[in-house]
Amino acid sequence: MIPHPAREQIDLWASASRDCTLGIIIEGQDHARYLLSAHTGHGPCCQPYQDALSAVSVAMG
């Protein structure tokens, strides 16, 4: 079974990433996946999406 982040954690991530002009410090792969999902379609100016994409790219090698 794959563990999922607690609802409280997801709520914290959501409130911290509301402003698409601010950069985000990615806490891990679950956080990056959440941001990619929540900010998909915002376009290239969405900083949380770009930060998450960068974090996933580094992890993929």
C-alpha positions as CSV (number, residue, x, y, z in Angstrom):
1,M,0.0,0.0,0.0
2,I,1.3,3.5,-0.9
3,P,1.1,6.0,2.0
4,H,-0.6,9.3,1.1
5,P,0.0,12.6,2.8
6,A,-2.4,13.5,5.6
7,R,-5.3,15.9,4.8
8,E,-3.8,18.4,7.2
9,Q,-0.5,18.4,5.2
10,I,-2.3,18.8,1.9
11,D,-4.2,21.8,3.4
12,L,-0.9,23.4,4.4
13,W,0.5,22.9,0.9
14,A,-2.6,24.4,-0.6
15,S,-2.5,27.5,1.5
16,A,1.2,28.0,1.0
17,S,1.0,27.8,-2.8
18,R,-2.1,30.0,-3.5
19,D,0.0,32.7,-5.1
20,C,1.4,31.5,-8.4
21,T,4.0,34.3,-8.4
22,L,5.8,33.0,-5.3
23,G,8.4,30.3,-5.3
24,I,7.9,27.2,-3.2
25,I,10.4,25.1,-1.3
26,I,9.5,21.5,-2.2
27,E,9.4,19.2,0.8
28,G,9.5,16.0,-1.1
29,Q,8.1,14.0,-4.0
30,D,4.6,13.9,-2.6
31,H,4.6,17.7,-2.3
32,A,5.9,18.0,-5.9
33,R,3.2,15.7,-7.2
34,Y,0.6,17.7,-5.3
35,L,1.8,21.0,-6.8
36,L,1.9,19.5,-10.3
37,S,-1.6,18.3,-9.9
38,A,-3.0,21.5,-8.3
39,H,-1.3,24.0,-10.7
40,T,-1.5,22.1,-14.0
41,G,-2.8,24.4,-16.7
42,H,-1.7,27.6,-15.1
43,G,0.9,28.2,-17.7
44,P,4.7,28.9,-17.7
45,C,4.4,31.8,-15.3
46,C,3.1,29.6,-12.4
47,Q,6.1,29.4,-10.1
48,P,4.9,26.6,-7.9
49,Y,4.4,24.4,-11.0
50,Q,7.8,25.3,-12.3
51,D,9.4,24.6,-8.9
52,A,7.7,21.2,-8.6
53,L,8.6,20.3,-12.2
54,S,12.2,21.1,-11.4
55,A,12.1,19.0,-8.3
56,V,10.7,16.0,-10.2
57,S,13.2,16.4,-13.0
58,V,16.1,16.3,-10.5
59,A,14.7,13.2,-8.9
60,M,14.3,11.5,-12.3
61,G,17.9,12.2,-13.1
